[in-house]
Amino acid sequence: MYRVFLGIGSNLGDREKTISEALLLLGLKVGQIIQTSSIIETAAWGKKNSPNYLNAVLEINSKLLPLGLIKTVLEIEKSLGRERIEKWASRTIDIDILYFENWHFNTPSLIIPHPYIHLRKFVLEPLVEISPEFIHPIFQKSNTELCEISFEKESVKP
């Protein structure tokens, strides 16, 4: 089993219902959900004139390797109405692979750890909630340390 951290977010439609459905499908198709952070509401990141997001982070034990995991995640997103039209556009669901064990994995279709973890409070704060001491494999800093030094000042609220 591999220890995986995923970020999930939604800013279109019934956000709470979509996140609940995503959690159910992730548990069925990806692996056993070990922990889920609180759901927080944040302003859109990357495209500021979009509706607010609901975001959470979860830890999963999975048998899937990274490329199988991203394939399954993309299938789940599509089944929940995700359309990939424009970068950072609003979406019914977004599921990002944040960490996969302590691996550094870089292919044209997948980068692990997620390249923007250290820039996003909406990812860092939920990560700190469920795994404060997990060490980022490139920066060699814990989630807590990354959150403390983050330049992003956007507030997050439960």
DSSP file (Angstrom, degrees, kcal/mol; ACC not computed):
  #  RESIDUE AA STRUCTURE BP1 BP2  ACC     N-H-->O    O-->H-N    N-H-->O    O-->H-N    TCO  KAPPA ALPHA  PHI   PSI    X-CA   Y-CA   Z-CA
    1    1 A M              0   0    0      0, 0.0     2,-0.4     0, 0.0    62,-0.2   0.000 360.0 360.0 360.0 142.4    0.0    0.0    0.0
    2    2 A Y  E     -A   62   0A   0     60,-3.3    60,-2.5    62,-0.1     2,-0.6  -0.878 360.0-127.0-109.7 140.2    1.2    3.5   -0.8
    3    3 A R  E     +A   61   0A   0     -2,-0.4    98,-3.9    58,-0.2     2,-0.4  -0.777  37.8 177.6 -87.3 120.0    0.5    6.6    1.3
    4    4 A V  E     -AB  60 100A   0     56,-2.7    56,-2.9    -2,-0.6     2,-0.5  -0.958  22.0-155.1-128.7 140.3   -1.1    9.2   -0.9
    5    5 A F  E     -AB  59  99A   0     94,-2.4    93,-2.7    -2,-0.4    94,-1.3  -0.976  16.6-172.4-114.8 129.0   -2.4   12.7   -0.2
    6    6 A L  E     -AB  58  97A   0     52,-2.7    52,-2.6    -2,-0.5     2,-0.4  -0.924  14.3-147.7-119.1 143.9   -5.0   14.2   -2.5
    7    7 A G  E     -AB  57  96A   0     89,-2.6    89,-2.9    -2,-0.4     2,-0.4  -0.915  17.5-169.8-104.5 137.8   -6.5   17.6   -2.6
    8    8 A I  E     +AB  56  95A   0     48,-2.9    48,-2.1    -2,-0.4     2,-0.3  -0.974   9.4 167.7-128.0 145.7  -10.1   18.0   -3.7
    9    9 A G  E     -AB  55  94A   0     85,-2.0    85,-2.0    -2,-0.4     2,-0.3  -0.993  12.2-173.9-153.3 156.2  -12.1   21.1   -4.6
   10   10 A S  E     +A   54   0A   0     44,-1.9    44,-2.4    -2,-0.3    82,-0.2  -0.978  15.0 165.0-151.9 136.4  -15.3   22.3   -6.1
   11   11 A N        +     0   0    0     80,-2.4     2,-0.4    -2,-0.3    81,-0.2   0.241  62.2  70.6-136.1  14.9  -16.7   25.7   -7.1
   12   12 A L  S    S-     0   0    0     79,-0.8    -1,-0.1    80,-0.2     2,-0.0  -0.978  94.5 -12.1-130.2 146.8  -19.7   24.8   -9.4
   13   13 A G  S    S-     0   0    0     -2,-0.4     2,-1.6     1,-0.1     3,-0.1  -0.294 123.2  -8.7  71.7-152.7  -23.0   23.2   -8.7
   14   14 A D  S  > S-     0   0    0      1,-0.2     4,-2.5     2,-0.1     5,-0.2  -0.646  71.6-175.0 -81.3  88.0  -23.8   21.6   -5.4
   15   15 A R  H  > S+     0   0    0     -2,-1.6     4,-2.3     1,-0.2     5,-0.2   0.870  77.3  49.8 -58.1 -43.9  -20.3   21.7   -4.1
   16   16 A E  H  > S+     0   0    0      1,-0.2     4,-2.3     2,-0.2    -1,-0.2   0.926 112.6  47.0 -63.2 -45.1  -20.9   19.8   -0.9
   17   17 A K  H  > S+     0   0    0      1,-0.2     4,-2.6     2,-0.2    -2,-0.2   0.912 111.7  50.9 -63.5 -43.1  -22.7   16.9   -2.7
   18   18 A T  H  X S+     0   0    0     -4,-2.5     4,-2.5     1,-0.2    -1,-0.2   0.911 110.4  48.6 -63.4 -42.4  -20.0   16.7   -5.3
   19   19 A I  H  X S+     0   0    0     -4,-2.3     4,-2.5     2,-0.2    -1,-0.2   0.915 111.2  50.8 -64.2 -41.6  -17.2   16.5   -2.7
   20   20 A S  H  X S+     0   0    0     -4,-2.3     4,-2.1     1,-0.2    -2,-0.2   0.922 111.7  47.2 -60.4 -43.9  -19.2   13.8   -0.9
   21   21 A E  H  X S+     0   0    0     -4,-2.6     4,-2.6     2,-0.2    -2,-0.2   0.889 110.7  52.5 -64.7 -39.2  -19.6   11.8   -4.1
   22   22 A A  H  X S+     0   0    0     -4,-2.5     4,-2.8     2,-0.2     5,-0.2   0.914 108.6  50.3 -63.0 -42.7  -15.8   12.3   -4.9
   23   23 A L  H  X S+     0   0    0     -4,-2.5     4,-2.3     2,-0.2    -2,-0.2   0.917 110.9  49.5 -61.6 -42.8  -14.9   10.9   -1.5
   24   24 A L  H  X S+     0   0    0     -4,-2.1     4,-1.8     2,-0.2    -2,-0.2   0.945 113.8  44.7 -60.7 -49.1  -17.2    7.9   -2.0
   25   25 A L  H  X S+     0   0    0     -4,-2.6     4,-2.9     1,-0.2     5,-0.4   0.876 111.8  52.6 -65.7 -38.1  -15.7    7.2   -5.4
   26   26 A L  H  X>S+     0   0    0     -4,-2.8     4,-2.4     1,-0.2     5,-1.8   0.914 109.5  49.6 -63.7 -41.0  -12.1    7.7   -4.2
   27   27 A G  H  <5S+     0   0    0     -4,-2.3    -1,-0.2    -5,-0.2    -2,-0.2   0.863 117.0  41.6 -64.0 -35.6  -12.7    5.2   -1.4
   28   28 A L  H  <5S+     0   0    0     -4,-1.8    -2,-0.2    -5,-0.2    -1,-0.2   0.869 129.0  24.7 -78.3 -38.5  -14.2    2.7   -3.9
   29   29 A K  H  <5S+     0   0    0     -4,-2.9    -3,-0.2    -5,-0.1    -2,-0.2   0.687 128.7  33.6-106.2 -21.8  -11.7    3.1   -6.7
   30   30 A V  T  <5S-     0   0    0     -4,-2.4    33,-0.6    -5,-0.4    34,-0.5   0.844 109.3 -87.8-104.9 -46.6   -8.4    4.4   -5.2
   31   31 A G  E   < -C   62   0A   0     -5,-1.8     2,-0.4    31,-0.2    -1,-0.3  -0.975  60.5 -27.9 160.5-172.7   -8.1    2.9   -1.8
   32   32 A Q  E     -C   61   0A   0     29,-1.3    29,-2.6    -2,-0.3     2,-0.5  -0.560  54.3-132.8 -75.9 123.9   -8.9    3.2    1.9
   33   33 A I  E     +C   60   0A   0     -2,-0.4    27,-0.3    27,-0.2     3,-0.1  -0.675  25.5 179.5 -77.4 122.0   -9.4    6.8    3.1
   34   34 A I  E     -     0   0A   0     25,-2.9     2,-0.3    -2,-0.5    26,-0.2   0.873  64.0  -0.3 -90.2 -45.8   -7.4    7.2    6.3
   35   35 A Q  E     -C   59   0A   0     24,-1.3    24,-2.5     2,-0.0     2,-0.4  -0.991  54.7-162.7-145.9 149.4   -8.1   10.8    7.1
   36   36 A T  E     -C   58   0A   0     -2,-0.3    22,-0.2    22,-0.2     3,-0.1  -0.999  20.3-135.3-132.3 133.5  -10.0   13.7    5.7
   37   37 A S        -     0   0    0     20,-3.0    90,-0.1    -2,-0.4     2,-0.1  -0.182  38.3 -80.4 -73.2 172.6   -9.4   17.3    6.7
   38   38 A S        -     0   0    0     88,-0.1     2,-0.5     1,-0.1    19,-0.3  -0.379  50.3-108.7 -63.0 154.5  -12.1   19.8    7.4
   39   39 A I        -     0   0    0    119,-0.2     2,-0.3    17,-0.1    17,-0.2  -0.796  41.1-169.0 -88.6 130.4  -13.7   21.3    4.4
   40   40 A I  E     -D   55   0A   0     15,-2.7    15,-2.8    -2,-0.5     2,-0.5  -0.840  17.6-133.0-118.9 156.7  -12.7   25.0    3.9
   41   41 A E  E     +DE  54 157A   0    116,-3.5   116,-1.6    -2,-0.3     2,-0.3  -0.935  33.2 167.2-110.7 131.7  -14.0   27.7    1.7
   42   42 A T  E     -D   53   0A   0     11,-2.3    11,-3.0    -2,-0.5   114,-0.1  -0.939  38.7 -97.1-139.8 159.2  -11.5   29.8   -0.2
   43   43 A A        -     0   0    0    112,-0.4     9,-0.1    -2,-0.3     6,-0.1  -0.385  59.0 -84.8 -67.7 155.4  -11.4   32.3   -3.0
   44   44 A A        -     0   0    0      6,-0.5     2,-0.4     4,-0.3    -1,-0.1  -0.302  42.0-141.6 -61.4 147.8  -10.4   30.9   -6.4
   45   45 A W  S    S+     0   0    0      1,-0.1    -1,-0.1    -3,-0.1    75,-0.0  -0.953  78.1   9.8-115.5 131.2   -6.7   30.6   -7.1
   46   46 A G  S    S+     0   0    0     -2,-0.4     2,-0.4     2,-0.0    -1,-0.1  -0.087 129.7  49.2  95.4 -36.7   -5.2   31.4  -10.5
   47   47 A K  S >  S-     0   0    0     41,-0.1     3,-0.9     1,-0.1    -3,-0.1  -0.838  70.5-170.1-137.7  96.5   -8.4   32.9  -11.9
   48   48 A K  T 3  S+     0   0    0     -2,-0.4    -4,-0.3     1,-0.3    -1,-0.1   0.643  74.2  66.4 -71.1 -19.3   -9.7   35.4   -9.4
   49   49 A N  T 3  S+     0   0    0     -6,-0.1    -1,-0.3     2,-0.0    -6,-0.0   0.071  82.0 103.2 -93.5  27.6  -13.1   36.2  -10.9
   50   50 A S  S <  S-     0   0    0     -3,-0.9    -6,-0.5     1,-0.1     3,-0.1  -0.659  81.3 -88.7-103.3 161.1  -14.5   32.7  -10.2
   51   51 A P        -     0   0    0      0, 0.0    -1,-0.1     0, 0.0   -39,-0.0  -0.233  57.2 -84.5 -62.3 158.3  -16.9   31.5   -7.5
   52   52 A N        -     0   0    0     -9,-0.1     2,-0.3     1,-0.1    -9,-0.2  -0.250  45.3-130.6 -62.4 151.8  -15.4   30.4   -4.1
   53   53 A Y  E     - D   0  42A   0    -11,-3.0   -11,-2.3    -3,-0.1     2,-0.5  -0.733   2.9-141.0-101.2 151.0  -14.2   26.9   -3.7
   54   54 A L  E     -AD  10  41A   0    -44,-2.4   -44,-1.9    -2,-0.3     2,-0.3  -0.964  34.9-176.9-100.8 132.1  -14.8   24.3   -1.1
   55   55 A N  E     +AD   9  40A   0    -15,-2.8   -15,-2.7    -2,-0.5     2,-0.3  -0.937  15.5 164.7-133.0 151.8  -11.5   22.4   -0.5
   56   56 A A  E     -A    8   0A   0    -48,-2.1   -48,-2.9    -2,-0.3     2,-0.4  -0.966  22.9-138.0-154.6 165.4  -10.3   19.5    1.5
   57   57 A V  E     -A    7   0A   0     -2,-0.3   -20,-3.0   -19,-0.3     2,-0.3  -0.977  19.5-169.7-127.0 142.9   -7.3   17.2    1.7
   58   58 A L  E     -AC   6  36A   0    -52,-2.6   -52,-2.7    -2,-0.4     2,-0.5  -0.967  17.6-140.2-133.9 153.3   -7.4   13.4    2.3
   59   59 A E  E     -AC   5  35A   0    -24,-2.5   -25,-2.9    -2,-0.3   -24,-1.3  -0.935  27.1-177.8-108.7 132.1   -4.9   10.7    3.0
   60   60 A I  E     -AC   4  33A   0    -56,-2.9   -56,-2.7    -2,-0.5     2,-0.6  -0.967  27.7-139.0-130.8 143.4   -5.4    7.4    1.3
   61   61 A N  E     +AC   3  32A   0    -29,-2.6   -29,-1.3    -2,-0.4     2,-0.3  -0.932  39.3 177.2 -95.5 120.7   -3.7    4.0    1.3
   62   62 A S  E     -AC   2  31A   0    -60,-2.5   -60,-3.3    -2,-0.6   -31,-0.2  -0.938  41.4-154.6-131.0 148.0   -3.7    2.9   -2.3
   63   63 A K  S    S+     0   0    0    -33,-0.6     2,-0.2    -2,-0.3   -32,-0.1   0.542  70.7 105.0 -88.6 -11.2   -2.4    0.0   -4.3
   64   64 A L        -     0   0    0    -34,-0.5    -2,-0.1   -62,-0.1   -62,-0.1  -0.471  67.1-135.6 -76.4 139.6   -2.2    2.1   -7.4
   65   65 A L     >  -     0   0    0     -2,-0.2     4,-2.8     1,-0.1     3,-0.4  -0.458  40.1 -89.6 -81.7 166.0    1.1    3.4   -8.7
   66   66 A P  H  > S+     0   0    0      0, 0.0     4,-2.6     0, 0.0     5,-0.2   0.845 124.8  45.1 -51.0 -46.5    1.2    7.1   -9.8
   67   67 A L  H  > S+     0   0    0      1,-0.2     4,-1.6     2,-0.2     5,-0.1   0.866 116.3  46.6 -71.2 -33.3    0.2    6.7  -13.5
   68   68 A G  H  > S+     0   0    0     -3,-0.4     4,-2.1     2,-0.2    -1,-0.2   0.863 112.3  52.7 -68.8 -36.5   -2.6    4.3  -12.6
   69   69 A L  H  X S+     0   0    0     -4,-2.8     4,-2.7     2,-0.2    -2,-0.2   0.932 109.1  46.9 -64.8 -47.3   -3.7    6.7   -9.8
   70   70 A I  H  X S+     0   0    0     -4,-2.6     4,-2.5     1,-0.2     5,-0.2   0.890 111.2  52.9 -65.6 -36.7   -3.9    9.8  -12.1
   71   71 A K  H  X S+     0   0    0     -4,-1.6     4,-1.8    -5,-0.2    -1,-0.2   0.933 112.4  44.4 -61.3 -45.3   -5.8    7.8  -14.7
   72   72 A T  H  X S+     0   0    0     -4,-2.1     4,-2.2     2,-0.2    -2,-0.2   0.903 112.4  51.8 -66.7 -41.8   -8.4    6.8  -12.0
   73   73 A V  H  X S+     0   0    0     -4,-2.7     4,-2.6     1,-0.2    -2,-0.2   0.916 109.5  49.8 -61.0 -44.3   -8.6   10.3  -10.6
   74   74 A L  H  X S+     0   0    0     -4,-2.5     4,-2.3     1,-0.2    -1,-0.2   0.873 109.7  51.6 -64.3 -36.7   -9.2   11.7  -14.1
   75   75 A E  H  X S+     0   0    0     -4,-1.8     4,-2.3     2,-0.2    -1,-0.2   0.901 110.1  49.3 -65.1 -40.8  -12.0    9.1  -14.7
   76   76 A I  H  X S+     0   0    0     -4,-2.2     4,-1.2     2,-0.2    -2,-0.2   0.934 110.4  50.4 -63.9 -46.0  -13.6   10.1  -11.3
   77   77 A E  H ><>S+     0   0    0     -4,-2.6     5,-2.4     1,-0.2     3,-0.7   0.936 111.4  48.4 -56.5 -47.2  -13.5   13.8  -12.2
   78   78 A K  H ><5S+     0   0    0     -4,-2.3     3,-1.8     1,-0.2    -1,-0.2   0.900 107.6  54.4 -62.1 -41.0  -15.1   13.1  -15.6
   79   79 A S  H 3<5S+     0   0    0     -4,-2.3    -1,-0.2     1,-0.3    -2,-0.2   0.747 106.8  53.3 -65.4 -22.1  -17.8   11.0  -14.0
   80   80 A L  T <<5S-     0   0    0     -4,-1.2    -1,-0.3    -3,-0.7    -2,-0.2   0.196 129.7 -93.3 -98.2  15.0  -18.6   13.9  -11.7
   81   81 A G  T < 5 +     0   0    0     -3,-1.8     2,-0.3     1,-0.3    11,-0.2   0.578  66.7 161.0  92.3  10.7  -19.0   16.4  -14.6
   82   82 A R      < -     0   0    0     -5,-2.4     2,-0.4    -6,-0.2    -1,-0.3  -0.498  17.0-169.9 -69.4 128.7  -15.5   17.8  -14.9
   83   83 A E        -     0   0    0     -2,-0.3     2,-1.0     3,-0.1     3,-0.3  -0.985  14.8-147.6-118.5 129.8  -14.8   19.5  -18.2
   84   84 A R        +     0   0    0     -2,-0.4     3,-0.1     1,-0.2     7,-0.1  -0.788  49.4 129.0 -99.6  94.1  -11.2   20.5  -19.1
   85   85 A I        +     0   0    0     -2,-1.0     2,-0.4     1,-0.4    -1,-0.2   0.765  69.7  13.8-111.4 -45.1  -11.7   23.6  -21.2
   86   86 A E  S >  S-     0   0    0     -3,-0.3     3,-1.9     4,-0.2    -1,-0.4  -0.996  83.4 -98.8-141.3 139.7   -9.5   26.3  -19.8
   87   87 A K  T 3  S+     0   0    0     -2,-0.4     3,-0.1     1,-0.3    -3,-0.0  -0.354 107.6   2.4 -59.7 133.6   -6.7   26.3  -17.2
   88   88 A W  T 3  S+     0   0    0      1,-0.2    -1,-0.3    -2,-0.1   -41,-0.1   0.636  95.3 149.3  63.1  18.3   -7.9   27.3  -13.7
   89   89 A A    <   -     0   0    0     -3,-1.9    -1,-0.2     1,-0.1   -42,-0.0  -0.354  59.0 -81.1 -72.8 161.8  -11.5   27.6  -14.9
   90   90 A S        -     0   0    0     -3,-0.1     2,-0.3   -79,-0.1    -4,-0.2  -0.241  57.3-174.3 -57.9 152.7  -14.3   26.9  -12.6
   91   91 A R        -     0   0    0      1,-0.1   -80,-2.4    -3,-0.1   -79,-0.8  -0.999  40.6-129.5-154.6 151.4  -15.1   23.2  -12.2
   92   92 A T  S    S+     0   0    0     -2,-0.3     2,-0.3     1,-0.3   -80,-0.2   0.878  98.6   0.3 -66.3 -37.3  -17.5   20.8  -10.6
   93   93 A I        -     0   0    0    -83,-0.1     2,-0.4   -82,-0.1    -1,-0.3  -0.992  57.3-171.6-154.0 144.5  -14.6   18.8   -9.1
   94   94 A D  E     -B    9   0A   0    -85,-2.0   -85,-2.0    -2,-0.3     2,-0.5  -0.987   6.9-173.6-136.5 126.8  -10.8   19.0   -9.0
   95   95 A I  E     -B    8   0A   0     -2,-0.4     2,-0.4   -87,-0.2   -87,-0.2  -0.978   7.4-173.6-124.8 118.4   -8.7   16.2   -7.6
   96   96 A D  E     -B    7   0A   0    -89,-2.9   -89,-2.6    -2,-0.5     2,-0.8  -0.902  26.1-130.8-113.6 138.8   -5.0   16.7   -7.3
   97   97 A I  E     +B    6   0A   0     -2,-0.4   -91,-0.2   -91,-0.2    17,-0.1  -0.799  31.5 173.9 -82.1 114.4   -2.3   14.3   -6.3
   98   98 A L  E     +     0   0A   0    -93,-2.7    16,-2.1    -2,-0.8     2,-0.3   0.933  62.2   2.0 -88.0 -55.9   -0.4   16.2   -3.7
   99   99 A Y  E     -B    5   0A   0    -94,-1.3   -94,-2.4    14,-0.2     2,-0.4  -0.973  51.1-165.0-132.6 147.2    2.1   13.6   -2.3
  100  100 A F  E >  S-B    4   0A   0      3,-0.4     3,-2.5    -2,-0.3   -96,-0.2  -0.916  71.1 -59.5-130.9 105.0    2.7   10.0   -3.2
  101  101 A E  T 3  S-     0   0    0    -98,-3.9    -1,-0.2    -2,-0.4   -96,-0.1  -0.342 100.5 -50.5  50.5-136.7    4.8    8.5   -0.4
  102  102 A N  T 3  S+     0   0    0     -3,-0.1    -1,-0.3    34,-0.1     2,-0.1  -0.074 100.9 140.6-113.0  32.1    8.0   10.6   -0.4
  103  103 A W    <   -     0   0    0     -3,-2.5     2,-0.5     1,-0.0    -3,-0.4  -0.396  47.3-150.3 -79.2 149.1    8.5   10.2   -4.1
  104  104 A H        +     0   0    0     -2,-0.1     2,-0.4    33,-0.1    -2,-0.1  -0.984  28.1 173.8-113.9 114.4    9.6   12.8   -6.6
  105  105 A F  E     +F  112   0B   0      7,-3.4     7,-3.3    -2,-0.5     2,-0.4  -0.987   8.8 178.6-130.4 124.4    8.0   11.8   -9.9
  106  106 A N  E     +F  111   0B   0     -2,-0.4     5,-0.2     5,-0.2    -2,-0.0  -0.906  15.6 142.8-138.2 108.3    8.2   14.0  -13.0
  107  107 A T  E >   -F  110   0B   0      3,-2.9     3,-0.5    -2,-0.4    -2,-0.0  -0.839  62.8 -98.6-129.8 169.7    6.6   13.0  -16.3
  108  108 A P  T 3  S+     0   0    0      0, 0.0     3,-0.1     0, 0.0    -1,-0.0   0.800 124.5  37.9 -59.7 -26.6    4.9   15.1  -19.0
  109  109 A S  T 3  S+     0   0    0      1,-0.2     2,-0.3     0, 0.0    -3,-0.0   0.548 123.5  28.9-103.2  -7.5    1.5   14.1  -17.6
  110  110 A L  E <   -F  107   0B   0     -3,-0.5    -3,-2.9     2,-0.0     2,-0.5  -0.949  51.9-170.6-158.7 130.9    2.2   14.1  -13.9
  111  111 A I  E     -F  106   0B   0     -2,-0.3    -5,-0.2    -5,-0.2   -14,-0.1  -0.992  23.8-139.5-122.6 126.2    4.4   15.8  -11.4
  112  112 A I  E    S+F  105   0B   0     -7,-3.3    -7,-3.4    -2,-0.5     2,-0.2  -1.000  85.8  39.7-131.1 132.4    4.6   14.6   -7.8
  113  113 A P  S    S-     0   0    0      0, 0.0   -14,-0.2     0, 0.0   -15,-0.1   0.576 111.7-102.1 -67.0 161.3    4.7   16.3   -5.4
  114  114 A H    >   -     0   0    0    -16,-2.1     3,-1.4    -2,-0.2     4,-0.3  -0.304  29.1-130.6 -55.2 131.8    2.2   18.7   -6.8
  115  115 A P  T 3  S+     0   0    0      0, 0.0    -1,-0.2     0, 0.0     3,-0.1   0.617 100.2  46.5 -67.1 -12.0    4.3   21.7   -8.0
  116  116 A Y  T >> S+     0   0    0      1,-0.1     3,-1.8     2,-0.1     4,-0.7   0.341  74.5 107.8-112.1   8.0    2.1   24.4   -6.3
  117  117 A I  G X4 S+     0   0    0     -3,-1.4     3,-1.6     1,-0.3     7,-0.3   0.922  80.6  51.2 -49.0 -51.3    1.7   22.9   -2.8
  118  118 A H  G 34 S+     0   0    0     -4,-0.3    33,-0.3     1,-0.3    -1,-0.3   0.592 110.0  50.9 -68.3 -10.4    4.0   25.4   -1.2
  119  119 A L  G <4 S+     0   0    0     -3,-1.8     2,-0.6    31,-0.1    -1,-0.3   0.490  96.0  77.7-101.8  -5.9    2.1   28.4   -2.8
  120  120 A R    XX  -     0   0    0     -3,-1.6     4,-2.8    -4,-0.7     3,-1.3  -0.892  47.9-174.3-120.3 107.9   -1.5   27.4   -1.7
  121  121 A K  H 3> S+     0   0    0     -2,-0.6     4,-2.7     1,-0.3    -1,-0.2   0.845  89.2  65.2 -62.2 -33.3   -2.8   28.0    1.8
  122  122 A F  H 34 S+     0   0    0      1,-0.2    -1,-0.3     2,-0.2   -82,-0.1   0.660 113.1  33.9 -68.1 -12.9   -6.0   26.1    0.8
  123  123 A V  H <> S+     0   0    0     -3,-1.3     4,-2.0    -6,-0.2    -2,-0.2   0.764 118.4  50.9-100.0 -44.5   -3.8   23.0    0.4
  124  124 A L  H  X S+     0   0    0     -4,-2.8     4,-2.8    -7,-0.3     5,-0.2   0.909 106.3  52.6 -64.6 -44.6   -1.3   23.7    3.2
  125  125 A E  H  X S+     0   0    0     -4,-2.7     4,-1.8     1,-0.2    -1,-0.2   0.930 112.6  43.9 -63.5 -45.2   -3.8   24.4    6.0
  126  126 A P  H  > S+     0   0    0      0, 0.0     4,-1.7     0, 0.0     5,-0.2   0.876 113.0  53.6 -64.9 -34.1   -5.7   21.1    5.5
  127  127 A L  H  X S+     0   0    0     -4,-2.0     4,-3.1     1,-0.2    -2,-0.2   0.920 108.2  49.6 -62.5 -42.4   -2.4   19.2    5.1
  128  128 A V  H  < S+     0   0    0     -4,-2.8    -1,-0.2     1,-0.2    -3,-0.2   0.876 107.0  57.0 -62.9 -37.1   -1.3   20.7    8.4
  129  129 A E  H  < S+     0   0    0     -4,-1.8    -1,-0.2    -5,-0.2    -2,-0.2   0.902 121.7  23.8 -60.9 -42.2   -4.6   19.6   10.0
  130  130 A I  H  < S+     0   0    0     -4,-1.7    -2,-0.2     1,-0.2    -1,-0.2   0.703 141.6  13.1-101.9 -20.6   -4.1   15.9    9.0
  131  131 A S    ><  +     0   0    0     -4,-3.1     3,-1.1    -5,-0.2    12,-0.4  -0.402  62.4 164.5-154.5  70.1   -0.4   15.5    8.7
  132  132 A P  T 3  S+     0   0    0      0, 0.0    12,-2.0     0, 0.0    13,-0.3   0.794  78.8  46.3 -62.8 -29.9    1.6   18.4   10.1
  133  133 A E  T 3  S+     0   0    0      9,-0.2     2,-0.1    10,-0.2    -5,-0.1   0.453  76.1 125.0 -97.2   0.0    5.0   16.7   10.2
  134  134 A F    <   -     0   0    0     -3,-1.1     9,-1.4    -7,-0.2     2,-0.5  -0.401  59.5-131.4 -60.7 133.0    4.9   15.1    6.7
  135  135 A I  B     -G  142   0C   0      7,-0.2     7,-0.2    -2,-0.1    -1,-0.1  -0.767   8.8-125.4 -95.7 125.7    8.1   16.2    4.9
  136  136 A H     >  -     0   0    0      5,-3.0     4,-2.2    -2,-0.5     5,-0.4  -0.539  22.1-137.9 -64.1 124.4    7.9   17.7    1.4
  137  137 A P  T  4 S+     0   0    0      0, 0.0    -1,-0.1     0, 0.0   -33,-0.1   0.661  95.8  35.0 -68.1 -15.8   10.4   15.5   -0.6
  138  138 A I  T  4 S+     0   0    0      3,-0.1    -2,-0.0   -35,-0.1   -34,-0.0   0.848 124.8  36.5 -99.7 -49.6   11.9   18.3   -2.5
  139  139 A F  T  4 S-     0   0    0      2,-0.1     3,-0.1     1,-0.0    -3,-0.0   0.670  92.3-140.5 -78.9 -16.5   11.9   21.3   -0.1
  140  140 A Q     <  +     0   0    0     -4,-2.2     2,-0.3     1,-0.2    -5,-0.1   0.880  61.0 121.5  55.6  40.7   12.7   19.0    2.9
  141  141 A K        -     0   0    0     -5,-0.4    -5,-3.0    -7,-0.0    -1,-0.2  -0.963  64.9-112.2-129.2 148.3   10.3   21.0    5.1
  142  142 A S  B  >  -G  135   0C   0     -2,-0.3     4,-2.7    -7,-0.2    -7,-0.2  -0.287  32.2-107.4 -72.3 163.9    7.2   19.8    7.0
  143  143 A N  H  > S+     0   0    0     -9,-1.4     4,-2.4   -12,-0.4   -15,-0.2   0.891 123.2  53.9 -57.0 -39.1    3.7   20.8    5.9
  144  144 A T  H  > S+     0   0    0    -12,-2.0     4,-2.3     2,-0.2    -1,-0.2   0.933 109.0  47.0 -61.5 -46.6    3.7   23.0    9.1
  145  145 A E  H  > S+     0   0    0    -13,-0.3     4,-1.7     1,-0.2    -2,-0.2   0.913 111.9  50.5 -63.1 -42.3    6.9   24.8    8.1
  146  146 A L  H  X S+     0   0    0     -4,-2.7     4,-0.6     1,-0.2    -1,-0.2   0.902 110.9  49.5 -62.2 -40.1    5.7   25.3    4.5
  147  147 A C  H >< S+     0   0    0     -4,-2.4     3,-0.6     1,-0.2    -1,-0.2   0.899 109.2  52.2 -65.4 -40.5    2.5   26.8    5.8
  148  148 A E  H 3< S+     0   0    0     -4,-2.3    -1,-0.2     1,-0.2    -2,-0.2   0.827 115.7  39.6 -66.1 -31.9    4.3   29.2    8.1
  149  149 A I  H 3< S+     0   0    0     -4,-1.7    -1,-0.2    -5,-0.2    -2,-0.2   0.416  85.4 127.0-100.0   2.6    6.6   30.5    5.4
  150  150 A S    <<  -     0   0    0     -4,-0.6   -31,-0.1    -3,-0.6    -3,-0.0  -0.324  51.7-150.8 -60.8 137.7    3.9   30.7    2.7
  151  151 A F        +     0   0    0    -33,-0.3     2,-0.2     2,-0.0    -1,-0.1   0.662  67.1 104.5 -81.7 -17.8    3.6   34.1    1.0
  152  152 A E        -     0   0    0      1,-0.1    -2,-0.1     2,-0.0   -32,-0.0  -0.477  45.4-178.1 -70.5 130.5   -0.1   33.6    0.3
  153  153 A K        +     0   0    0     -2,-0.2    -1,-0.1     2,-0.1    -2,-0.0   0.361  33.2 132.3-110.9   3.2   -2.2   35.6    2.6
  154  154 A E        -     0   0    0      1,-0.1     2,-0.2  -111,-0.0   -33,-0.0  -0.310  56.9-124.7 -55.8 134.4   -5.7   34.5    1.4
  155  155 A S        -     0   0    0    -33,-0.0  -112,-0.4   -34,-0.0     2,-0.4  -0.549  19.7-154.1 -82.3 149.1   -7.8   33.6    4.4
  156  156 A V        -     0   0    0     -2,-0.2  -114,-0.2  -114,-0.1  -116,-0.0  -0.932   9.2-166.7-117.9 147.7   -9.5   30.2    4.6
  157  157 A K  B      E   41   0A   0   -116,-1.6  -116,-3.5    -2,-0.4    -2,-0.0  -0.994 360.0 360.0-137.4 143.6  -12.6   29.6    6.6
  158  158 A P              0   0    0      0, 0.0  -119,-0.2     0, 0.0    -1,-0.0   0.523 360.0 360.0 -65.0 360.0  -14.3   26.4    7.7
